């Protein structure tokens, strides 16, 4: 819990299977979800997450991996971000319902 908000922080952890995340989200109402772009896309496709109440998407461009690469510098992640923006998330952003914050 974060100030009354339930935060799902483990949605990016590779040691959890997709079905474990789907099961968790089916039982838990979350206010904040922390996920990689690819896992976020999978959860949206599974219907485990809804965009209905989404107001903000935070892209953490400040994080650097072991090779000192950022989110946009890793080709696979960049591709996943573009795929998200072309789907339902991008539609909500273009409609003005969701703001993108780059950190």
N, C-alpha and C positions, 0 to 999 in steps of 0.2 A: 504494500500500500504506500502511496506517495500522496500525502495531503488528501486522503480520501479516495484517491484514484488507484485502481488495481493495474499494476504494470506487468505486462507479459514480457520478460527480458530474455527468455531462453529461446526465442523463435529463430535465432540465428545459429544456435549450437548444432554442429554437425553430428554430435553423438546422439541426438534425438531424431527418431524417424518422423517423417511427415505425419503418419497416422497418430503418433503420440501428441503432436501439436494440435491436430484436428480434434482429438479426444479432449485435450485440455481446454481448448477454446469452446467446445460444445458445452462444457460444464461451468465455465468461468466467464463472467462478464468483465472485459478489460477496457480500460480507458485509454491506455497507452500500449502500443505494441512495438517492440524493438525487433527488427528482422532485417535480413539481407534482402536485396531486391528480388532475387530468385525465389527465396522462401516466401516472401510476401506474395509474389505472383502465384505460387502453388497454393497458398492458403486461400487466395481469392478464387482461384479456379475450383477448389474443393467446396467453396461456400462456407468455409470456416470463419472467414472475416467478412464483414460488410463495410461498404464505403458510405453507407447512409448517414452516419453521424460524423464522418471524417471531416476535420476542418484544416488540418495541417499535415504536411509530410516534411520531415527533417532529413536532409541528405548530409551525412557527416563526412565532409570533404577534408576535415582536419586529421582524421585517422590515417596513419601510415602503417602498412604491413611490414613484414621483415625485410622486404626489398625496397622500403621507403616509397612505395607507390600509394597513391590516394585512390579513392573510389573511382574517379574518372580516368585514372591512369591504367587501371587493370582492365584489359579488353573484355573479359568475360562479364565483369560487373557493369561496365559501361553498356554492353549489349543488353543486360537485364534491365537496367534503368530505362533505356530507350523502349524496350518492350512494354514496360509498365506504363510509360507515358503515351504509348500508342493505344492502350486498352481503355478500360473503364475509368481508371485513375486519371488518365489524360483528359478524358471527356469531362470529368468533374472539375479538373483544374481549368480547362478552357471555359467552362460555364461560370467560373468564378466562385464555385462552392468550396474549393480547396486551395490553400496557399502552400507554396513550396518554399521552404526555408533551407538555405545552404549554410552550413556551419563550418 
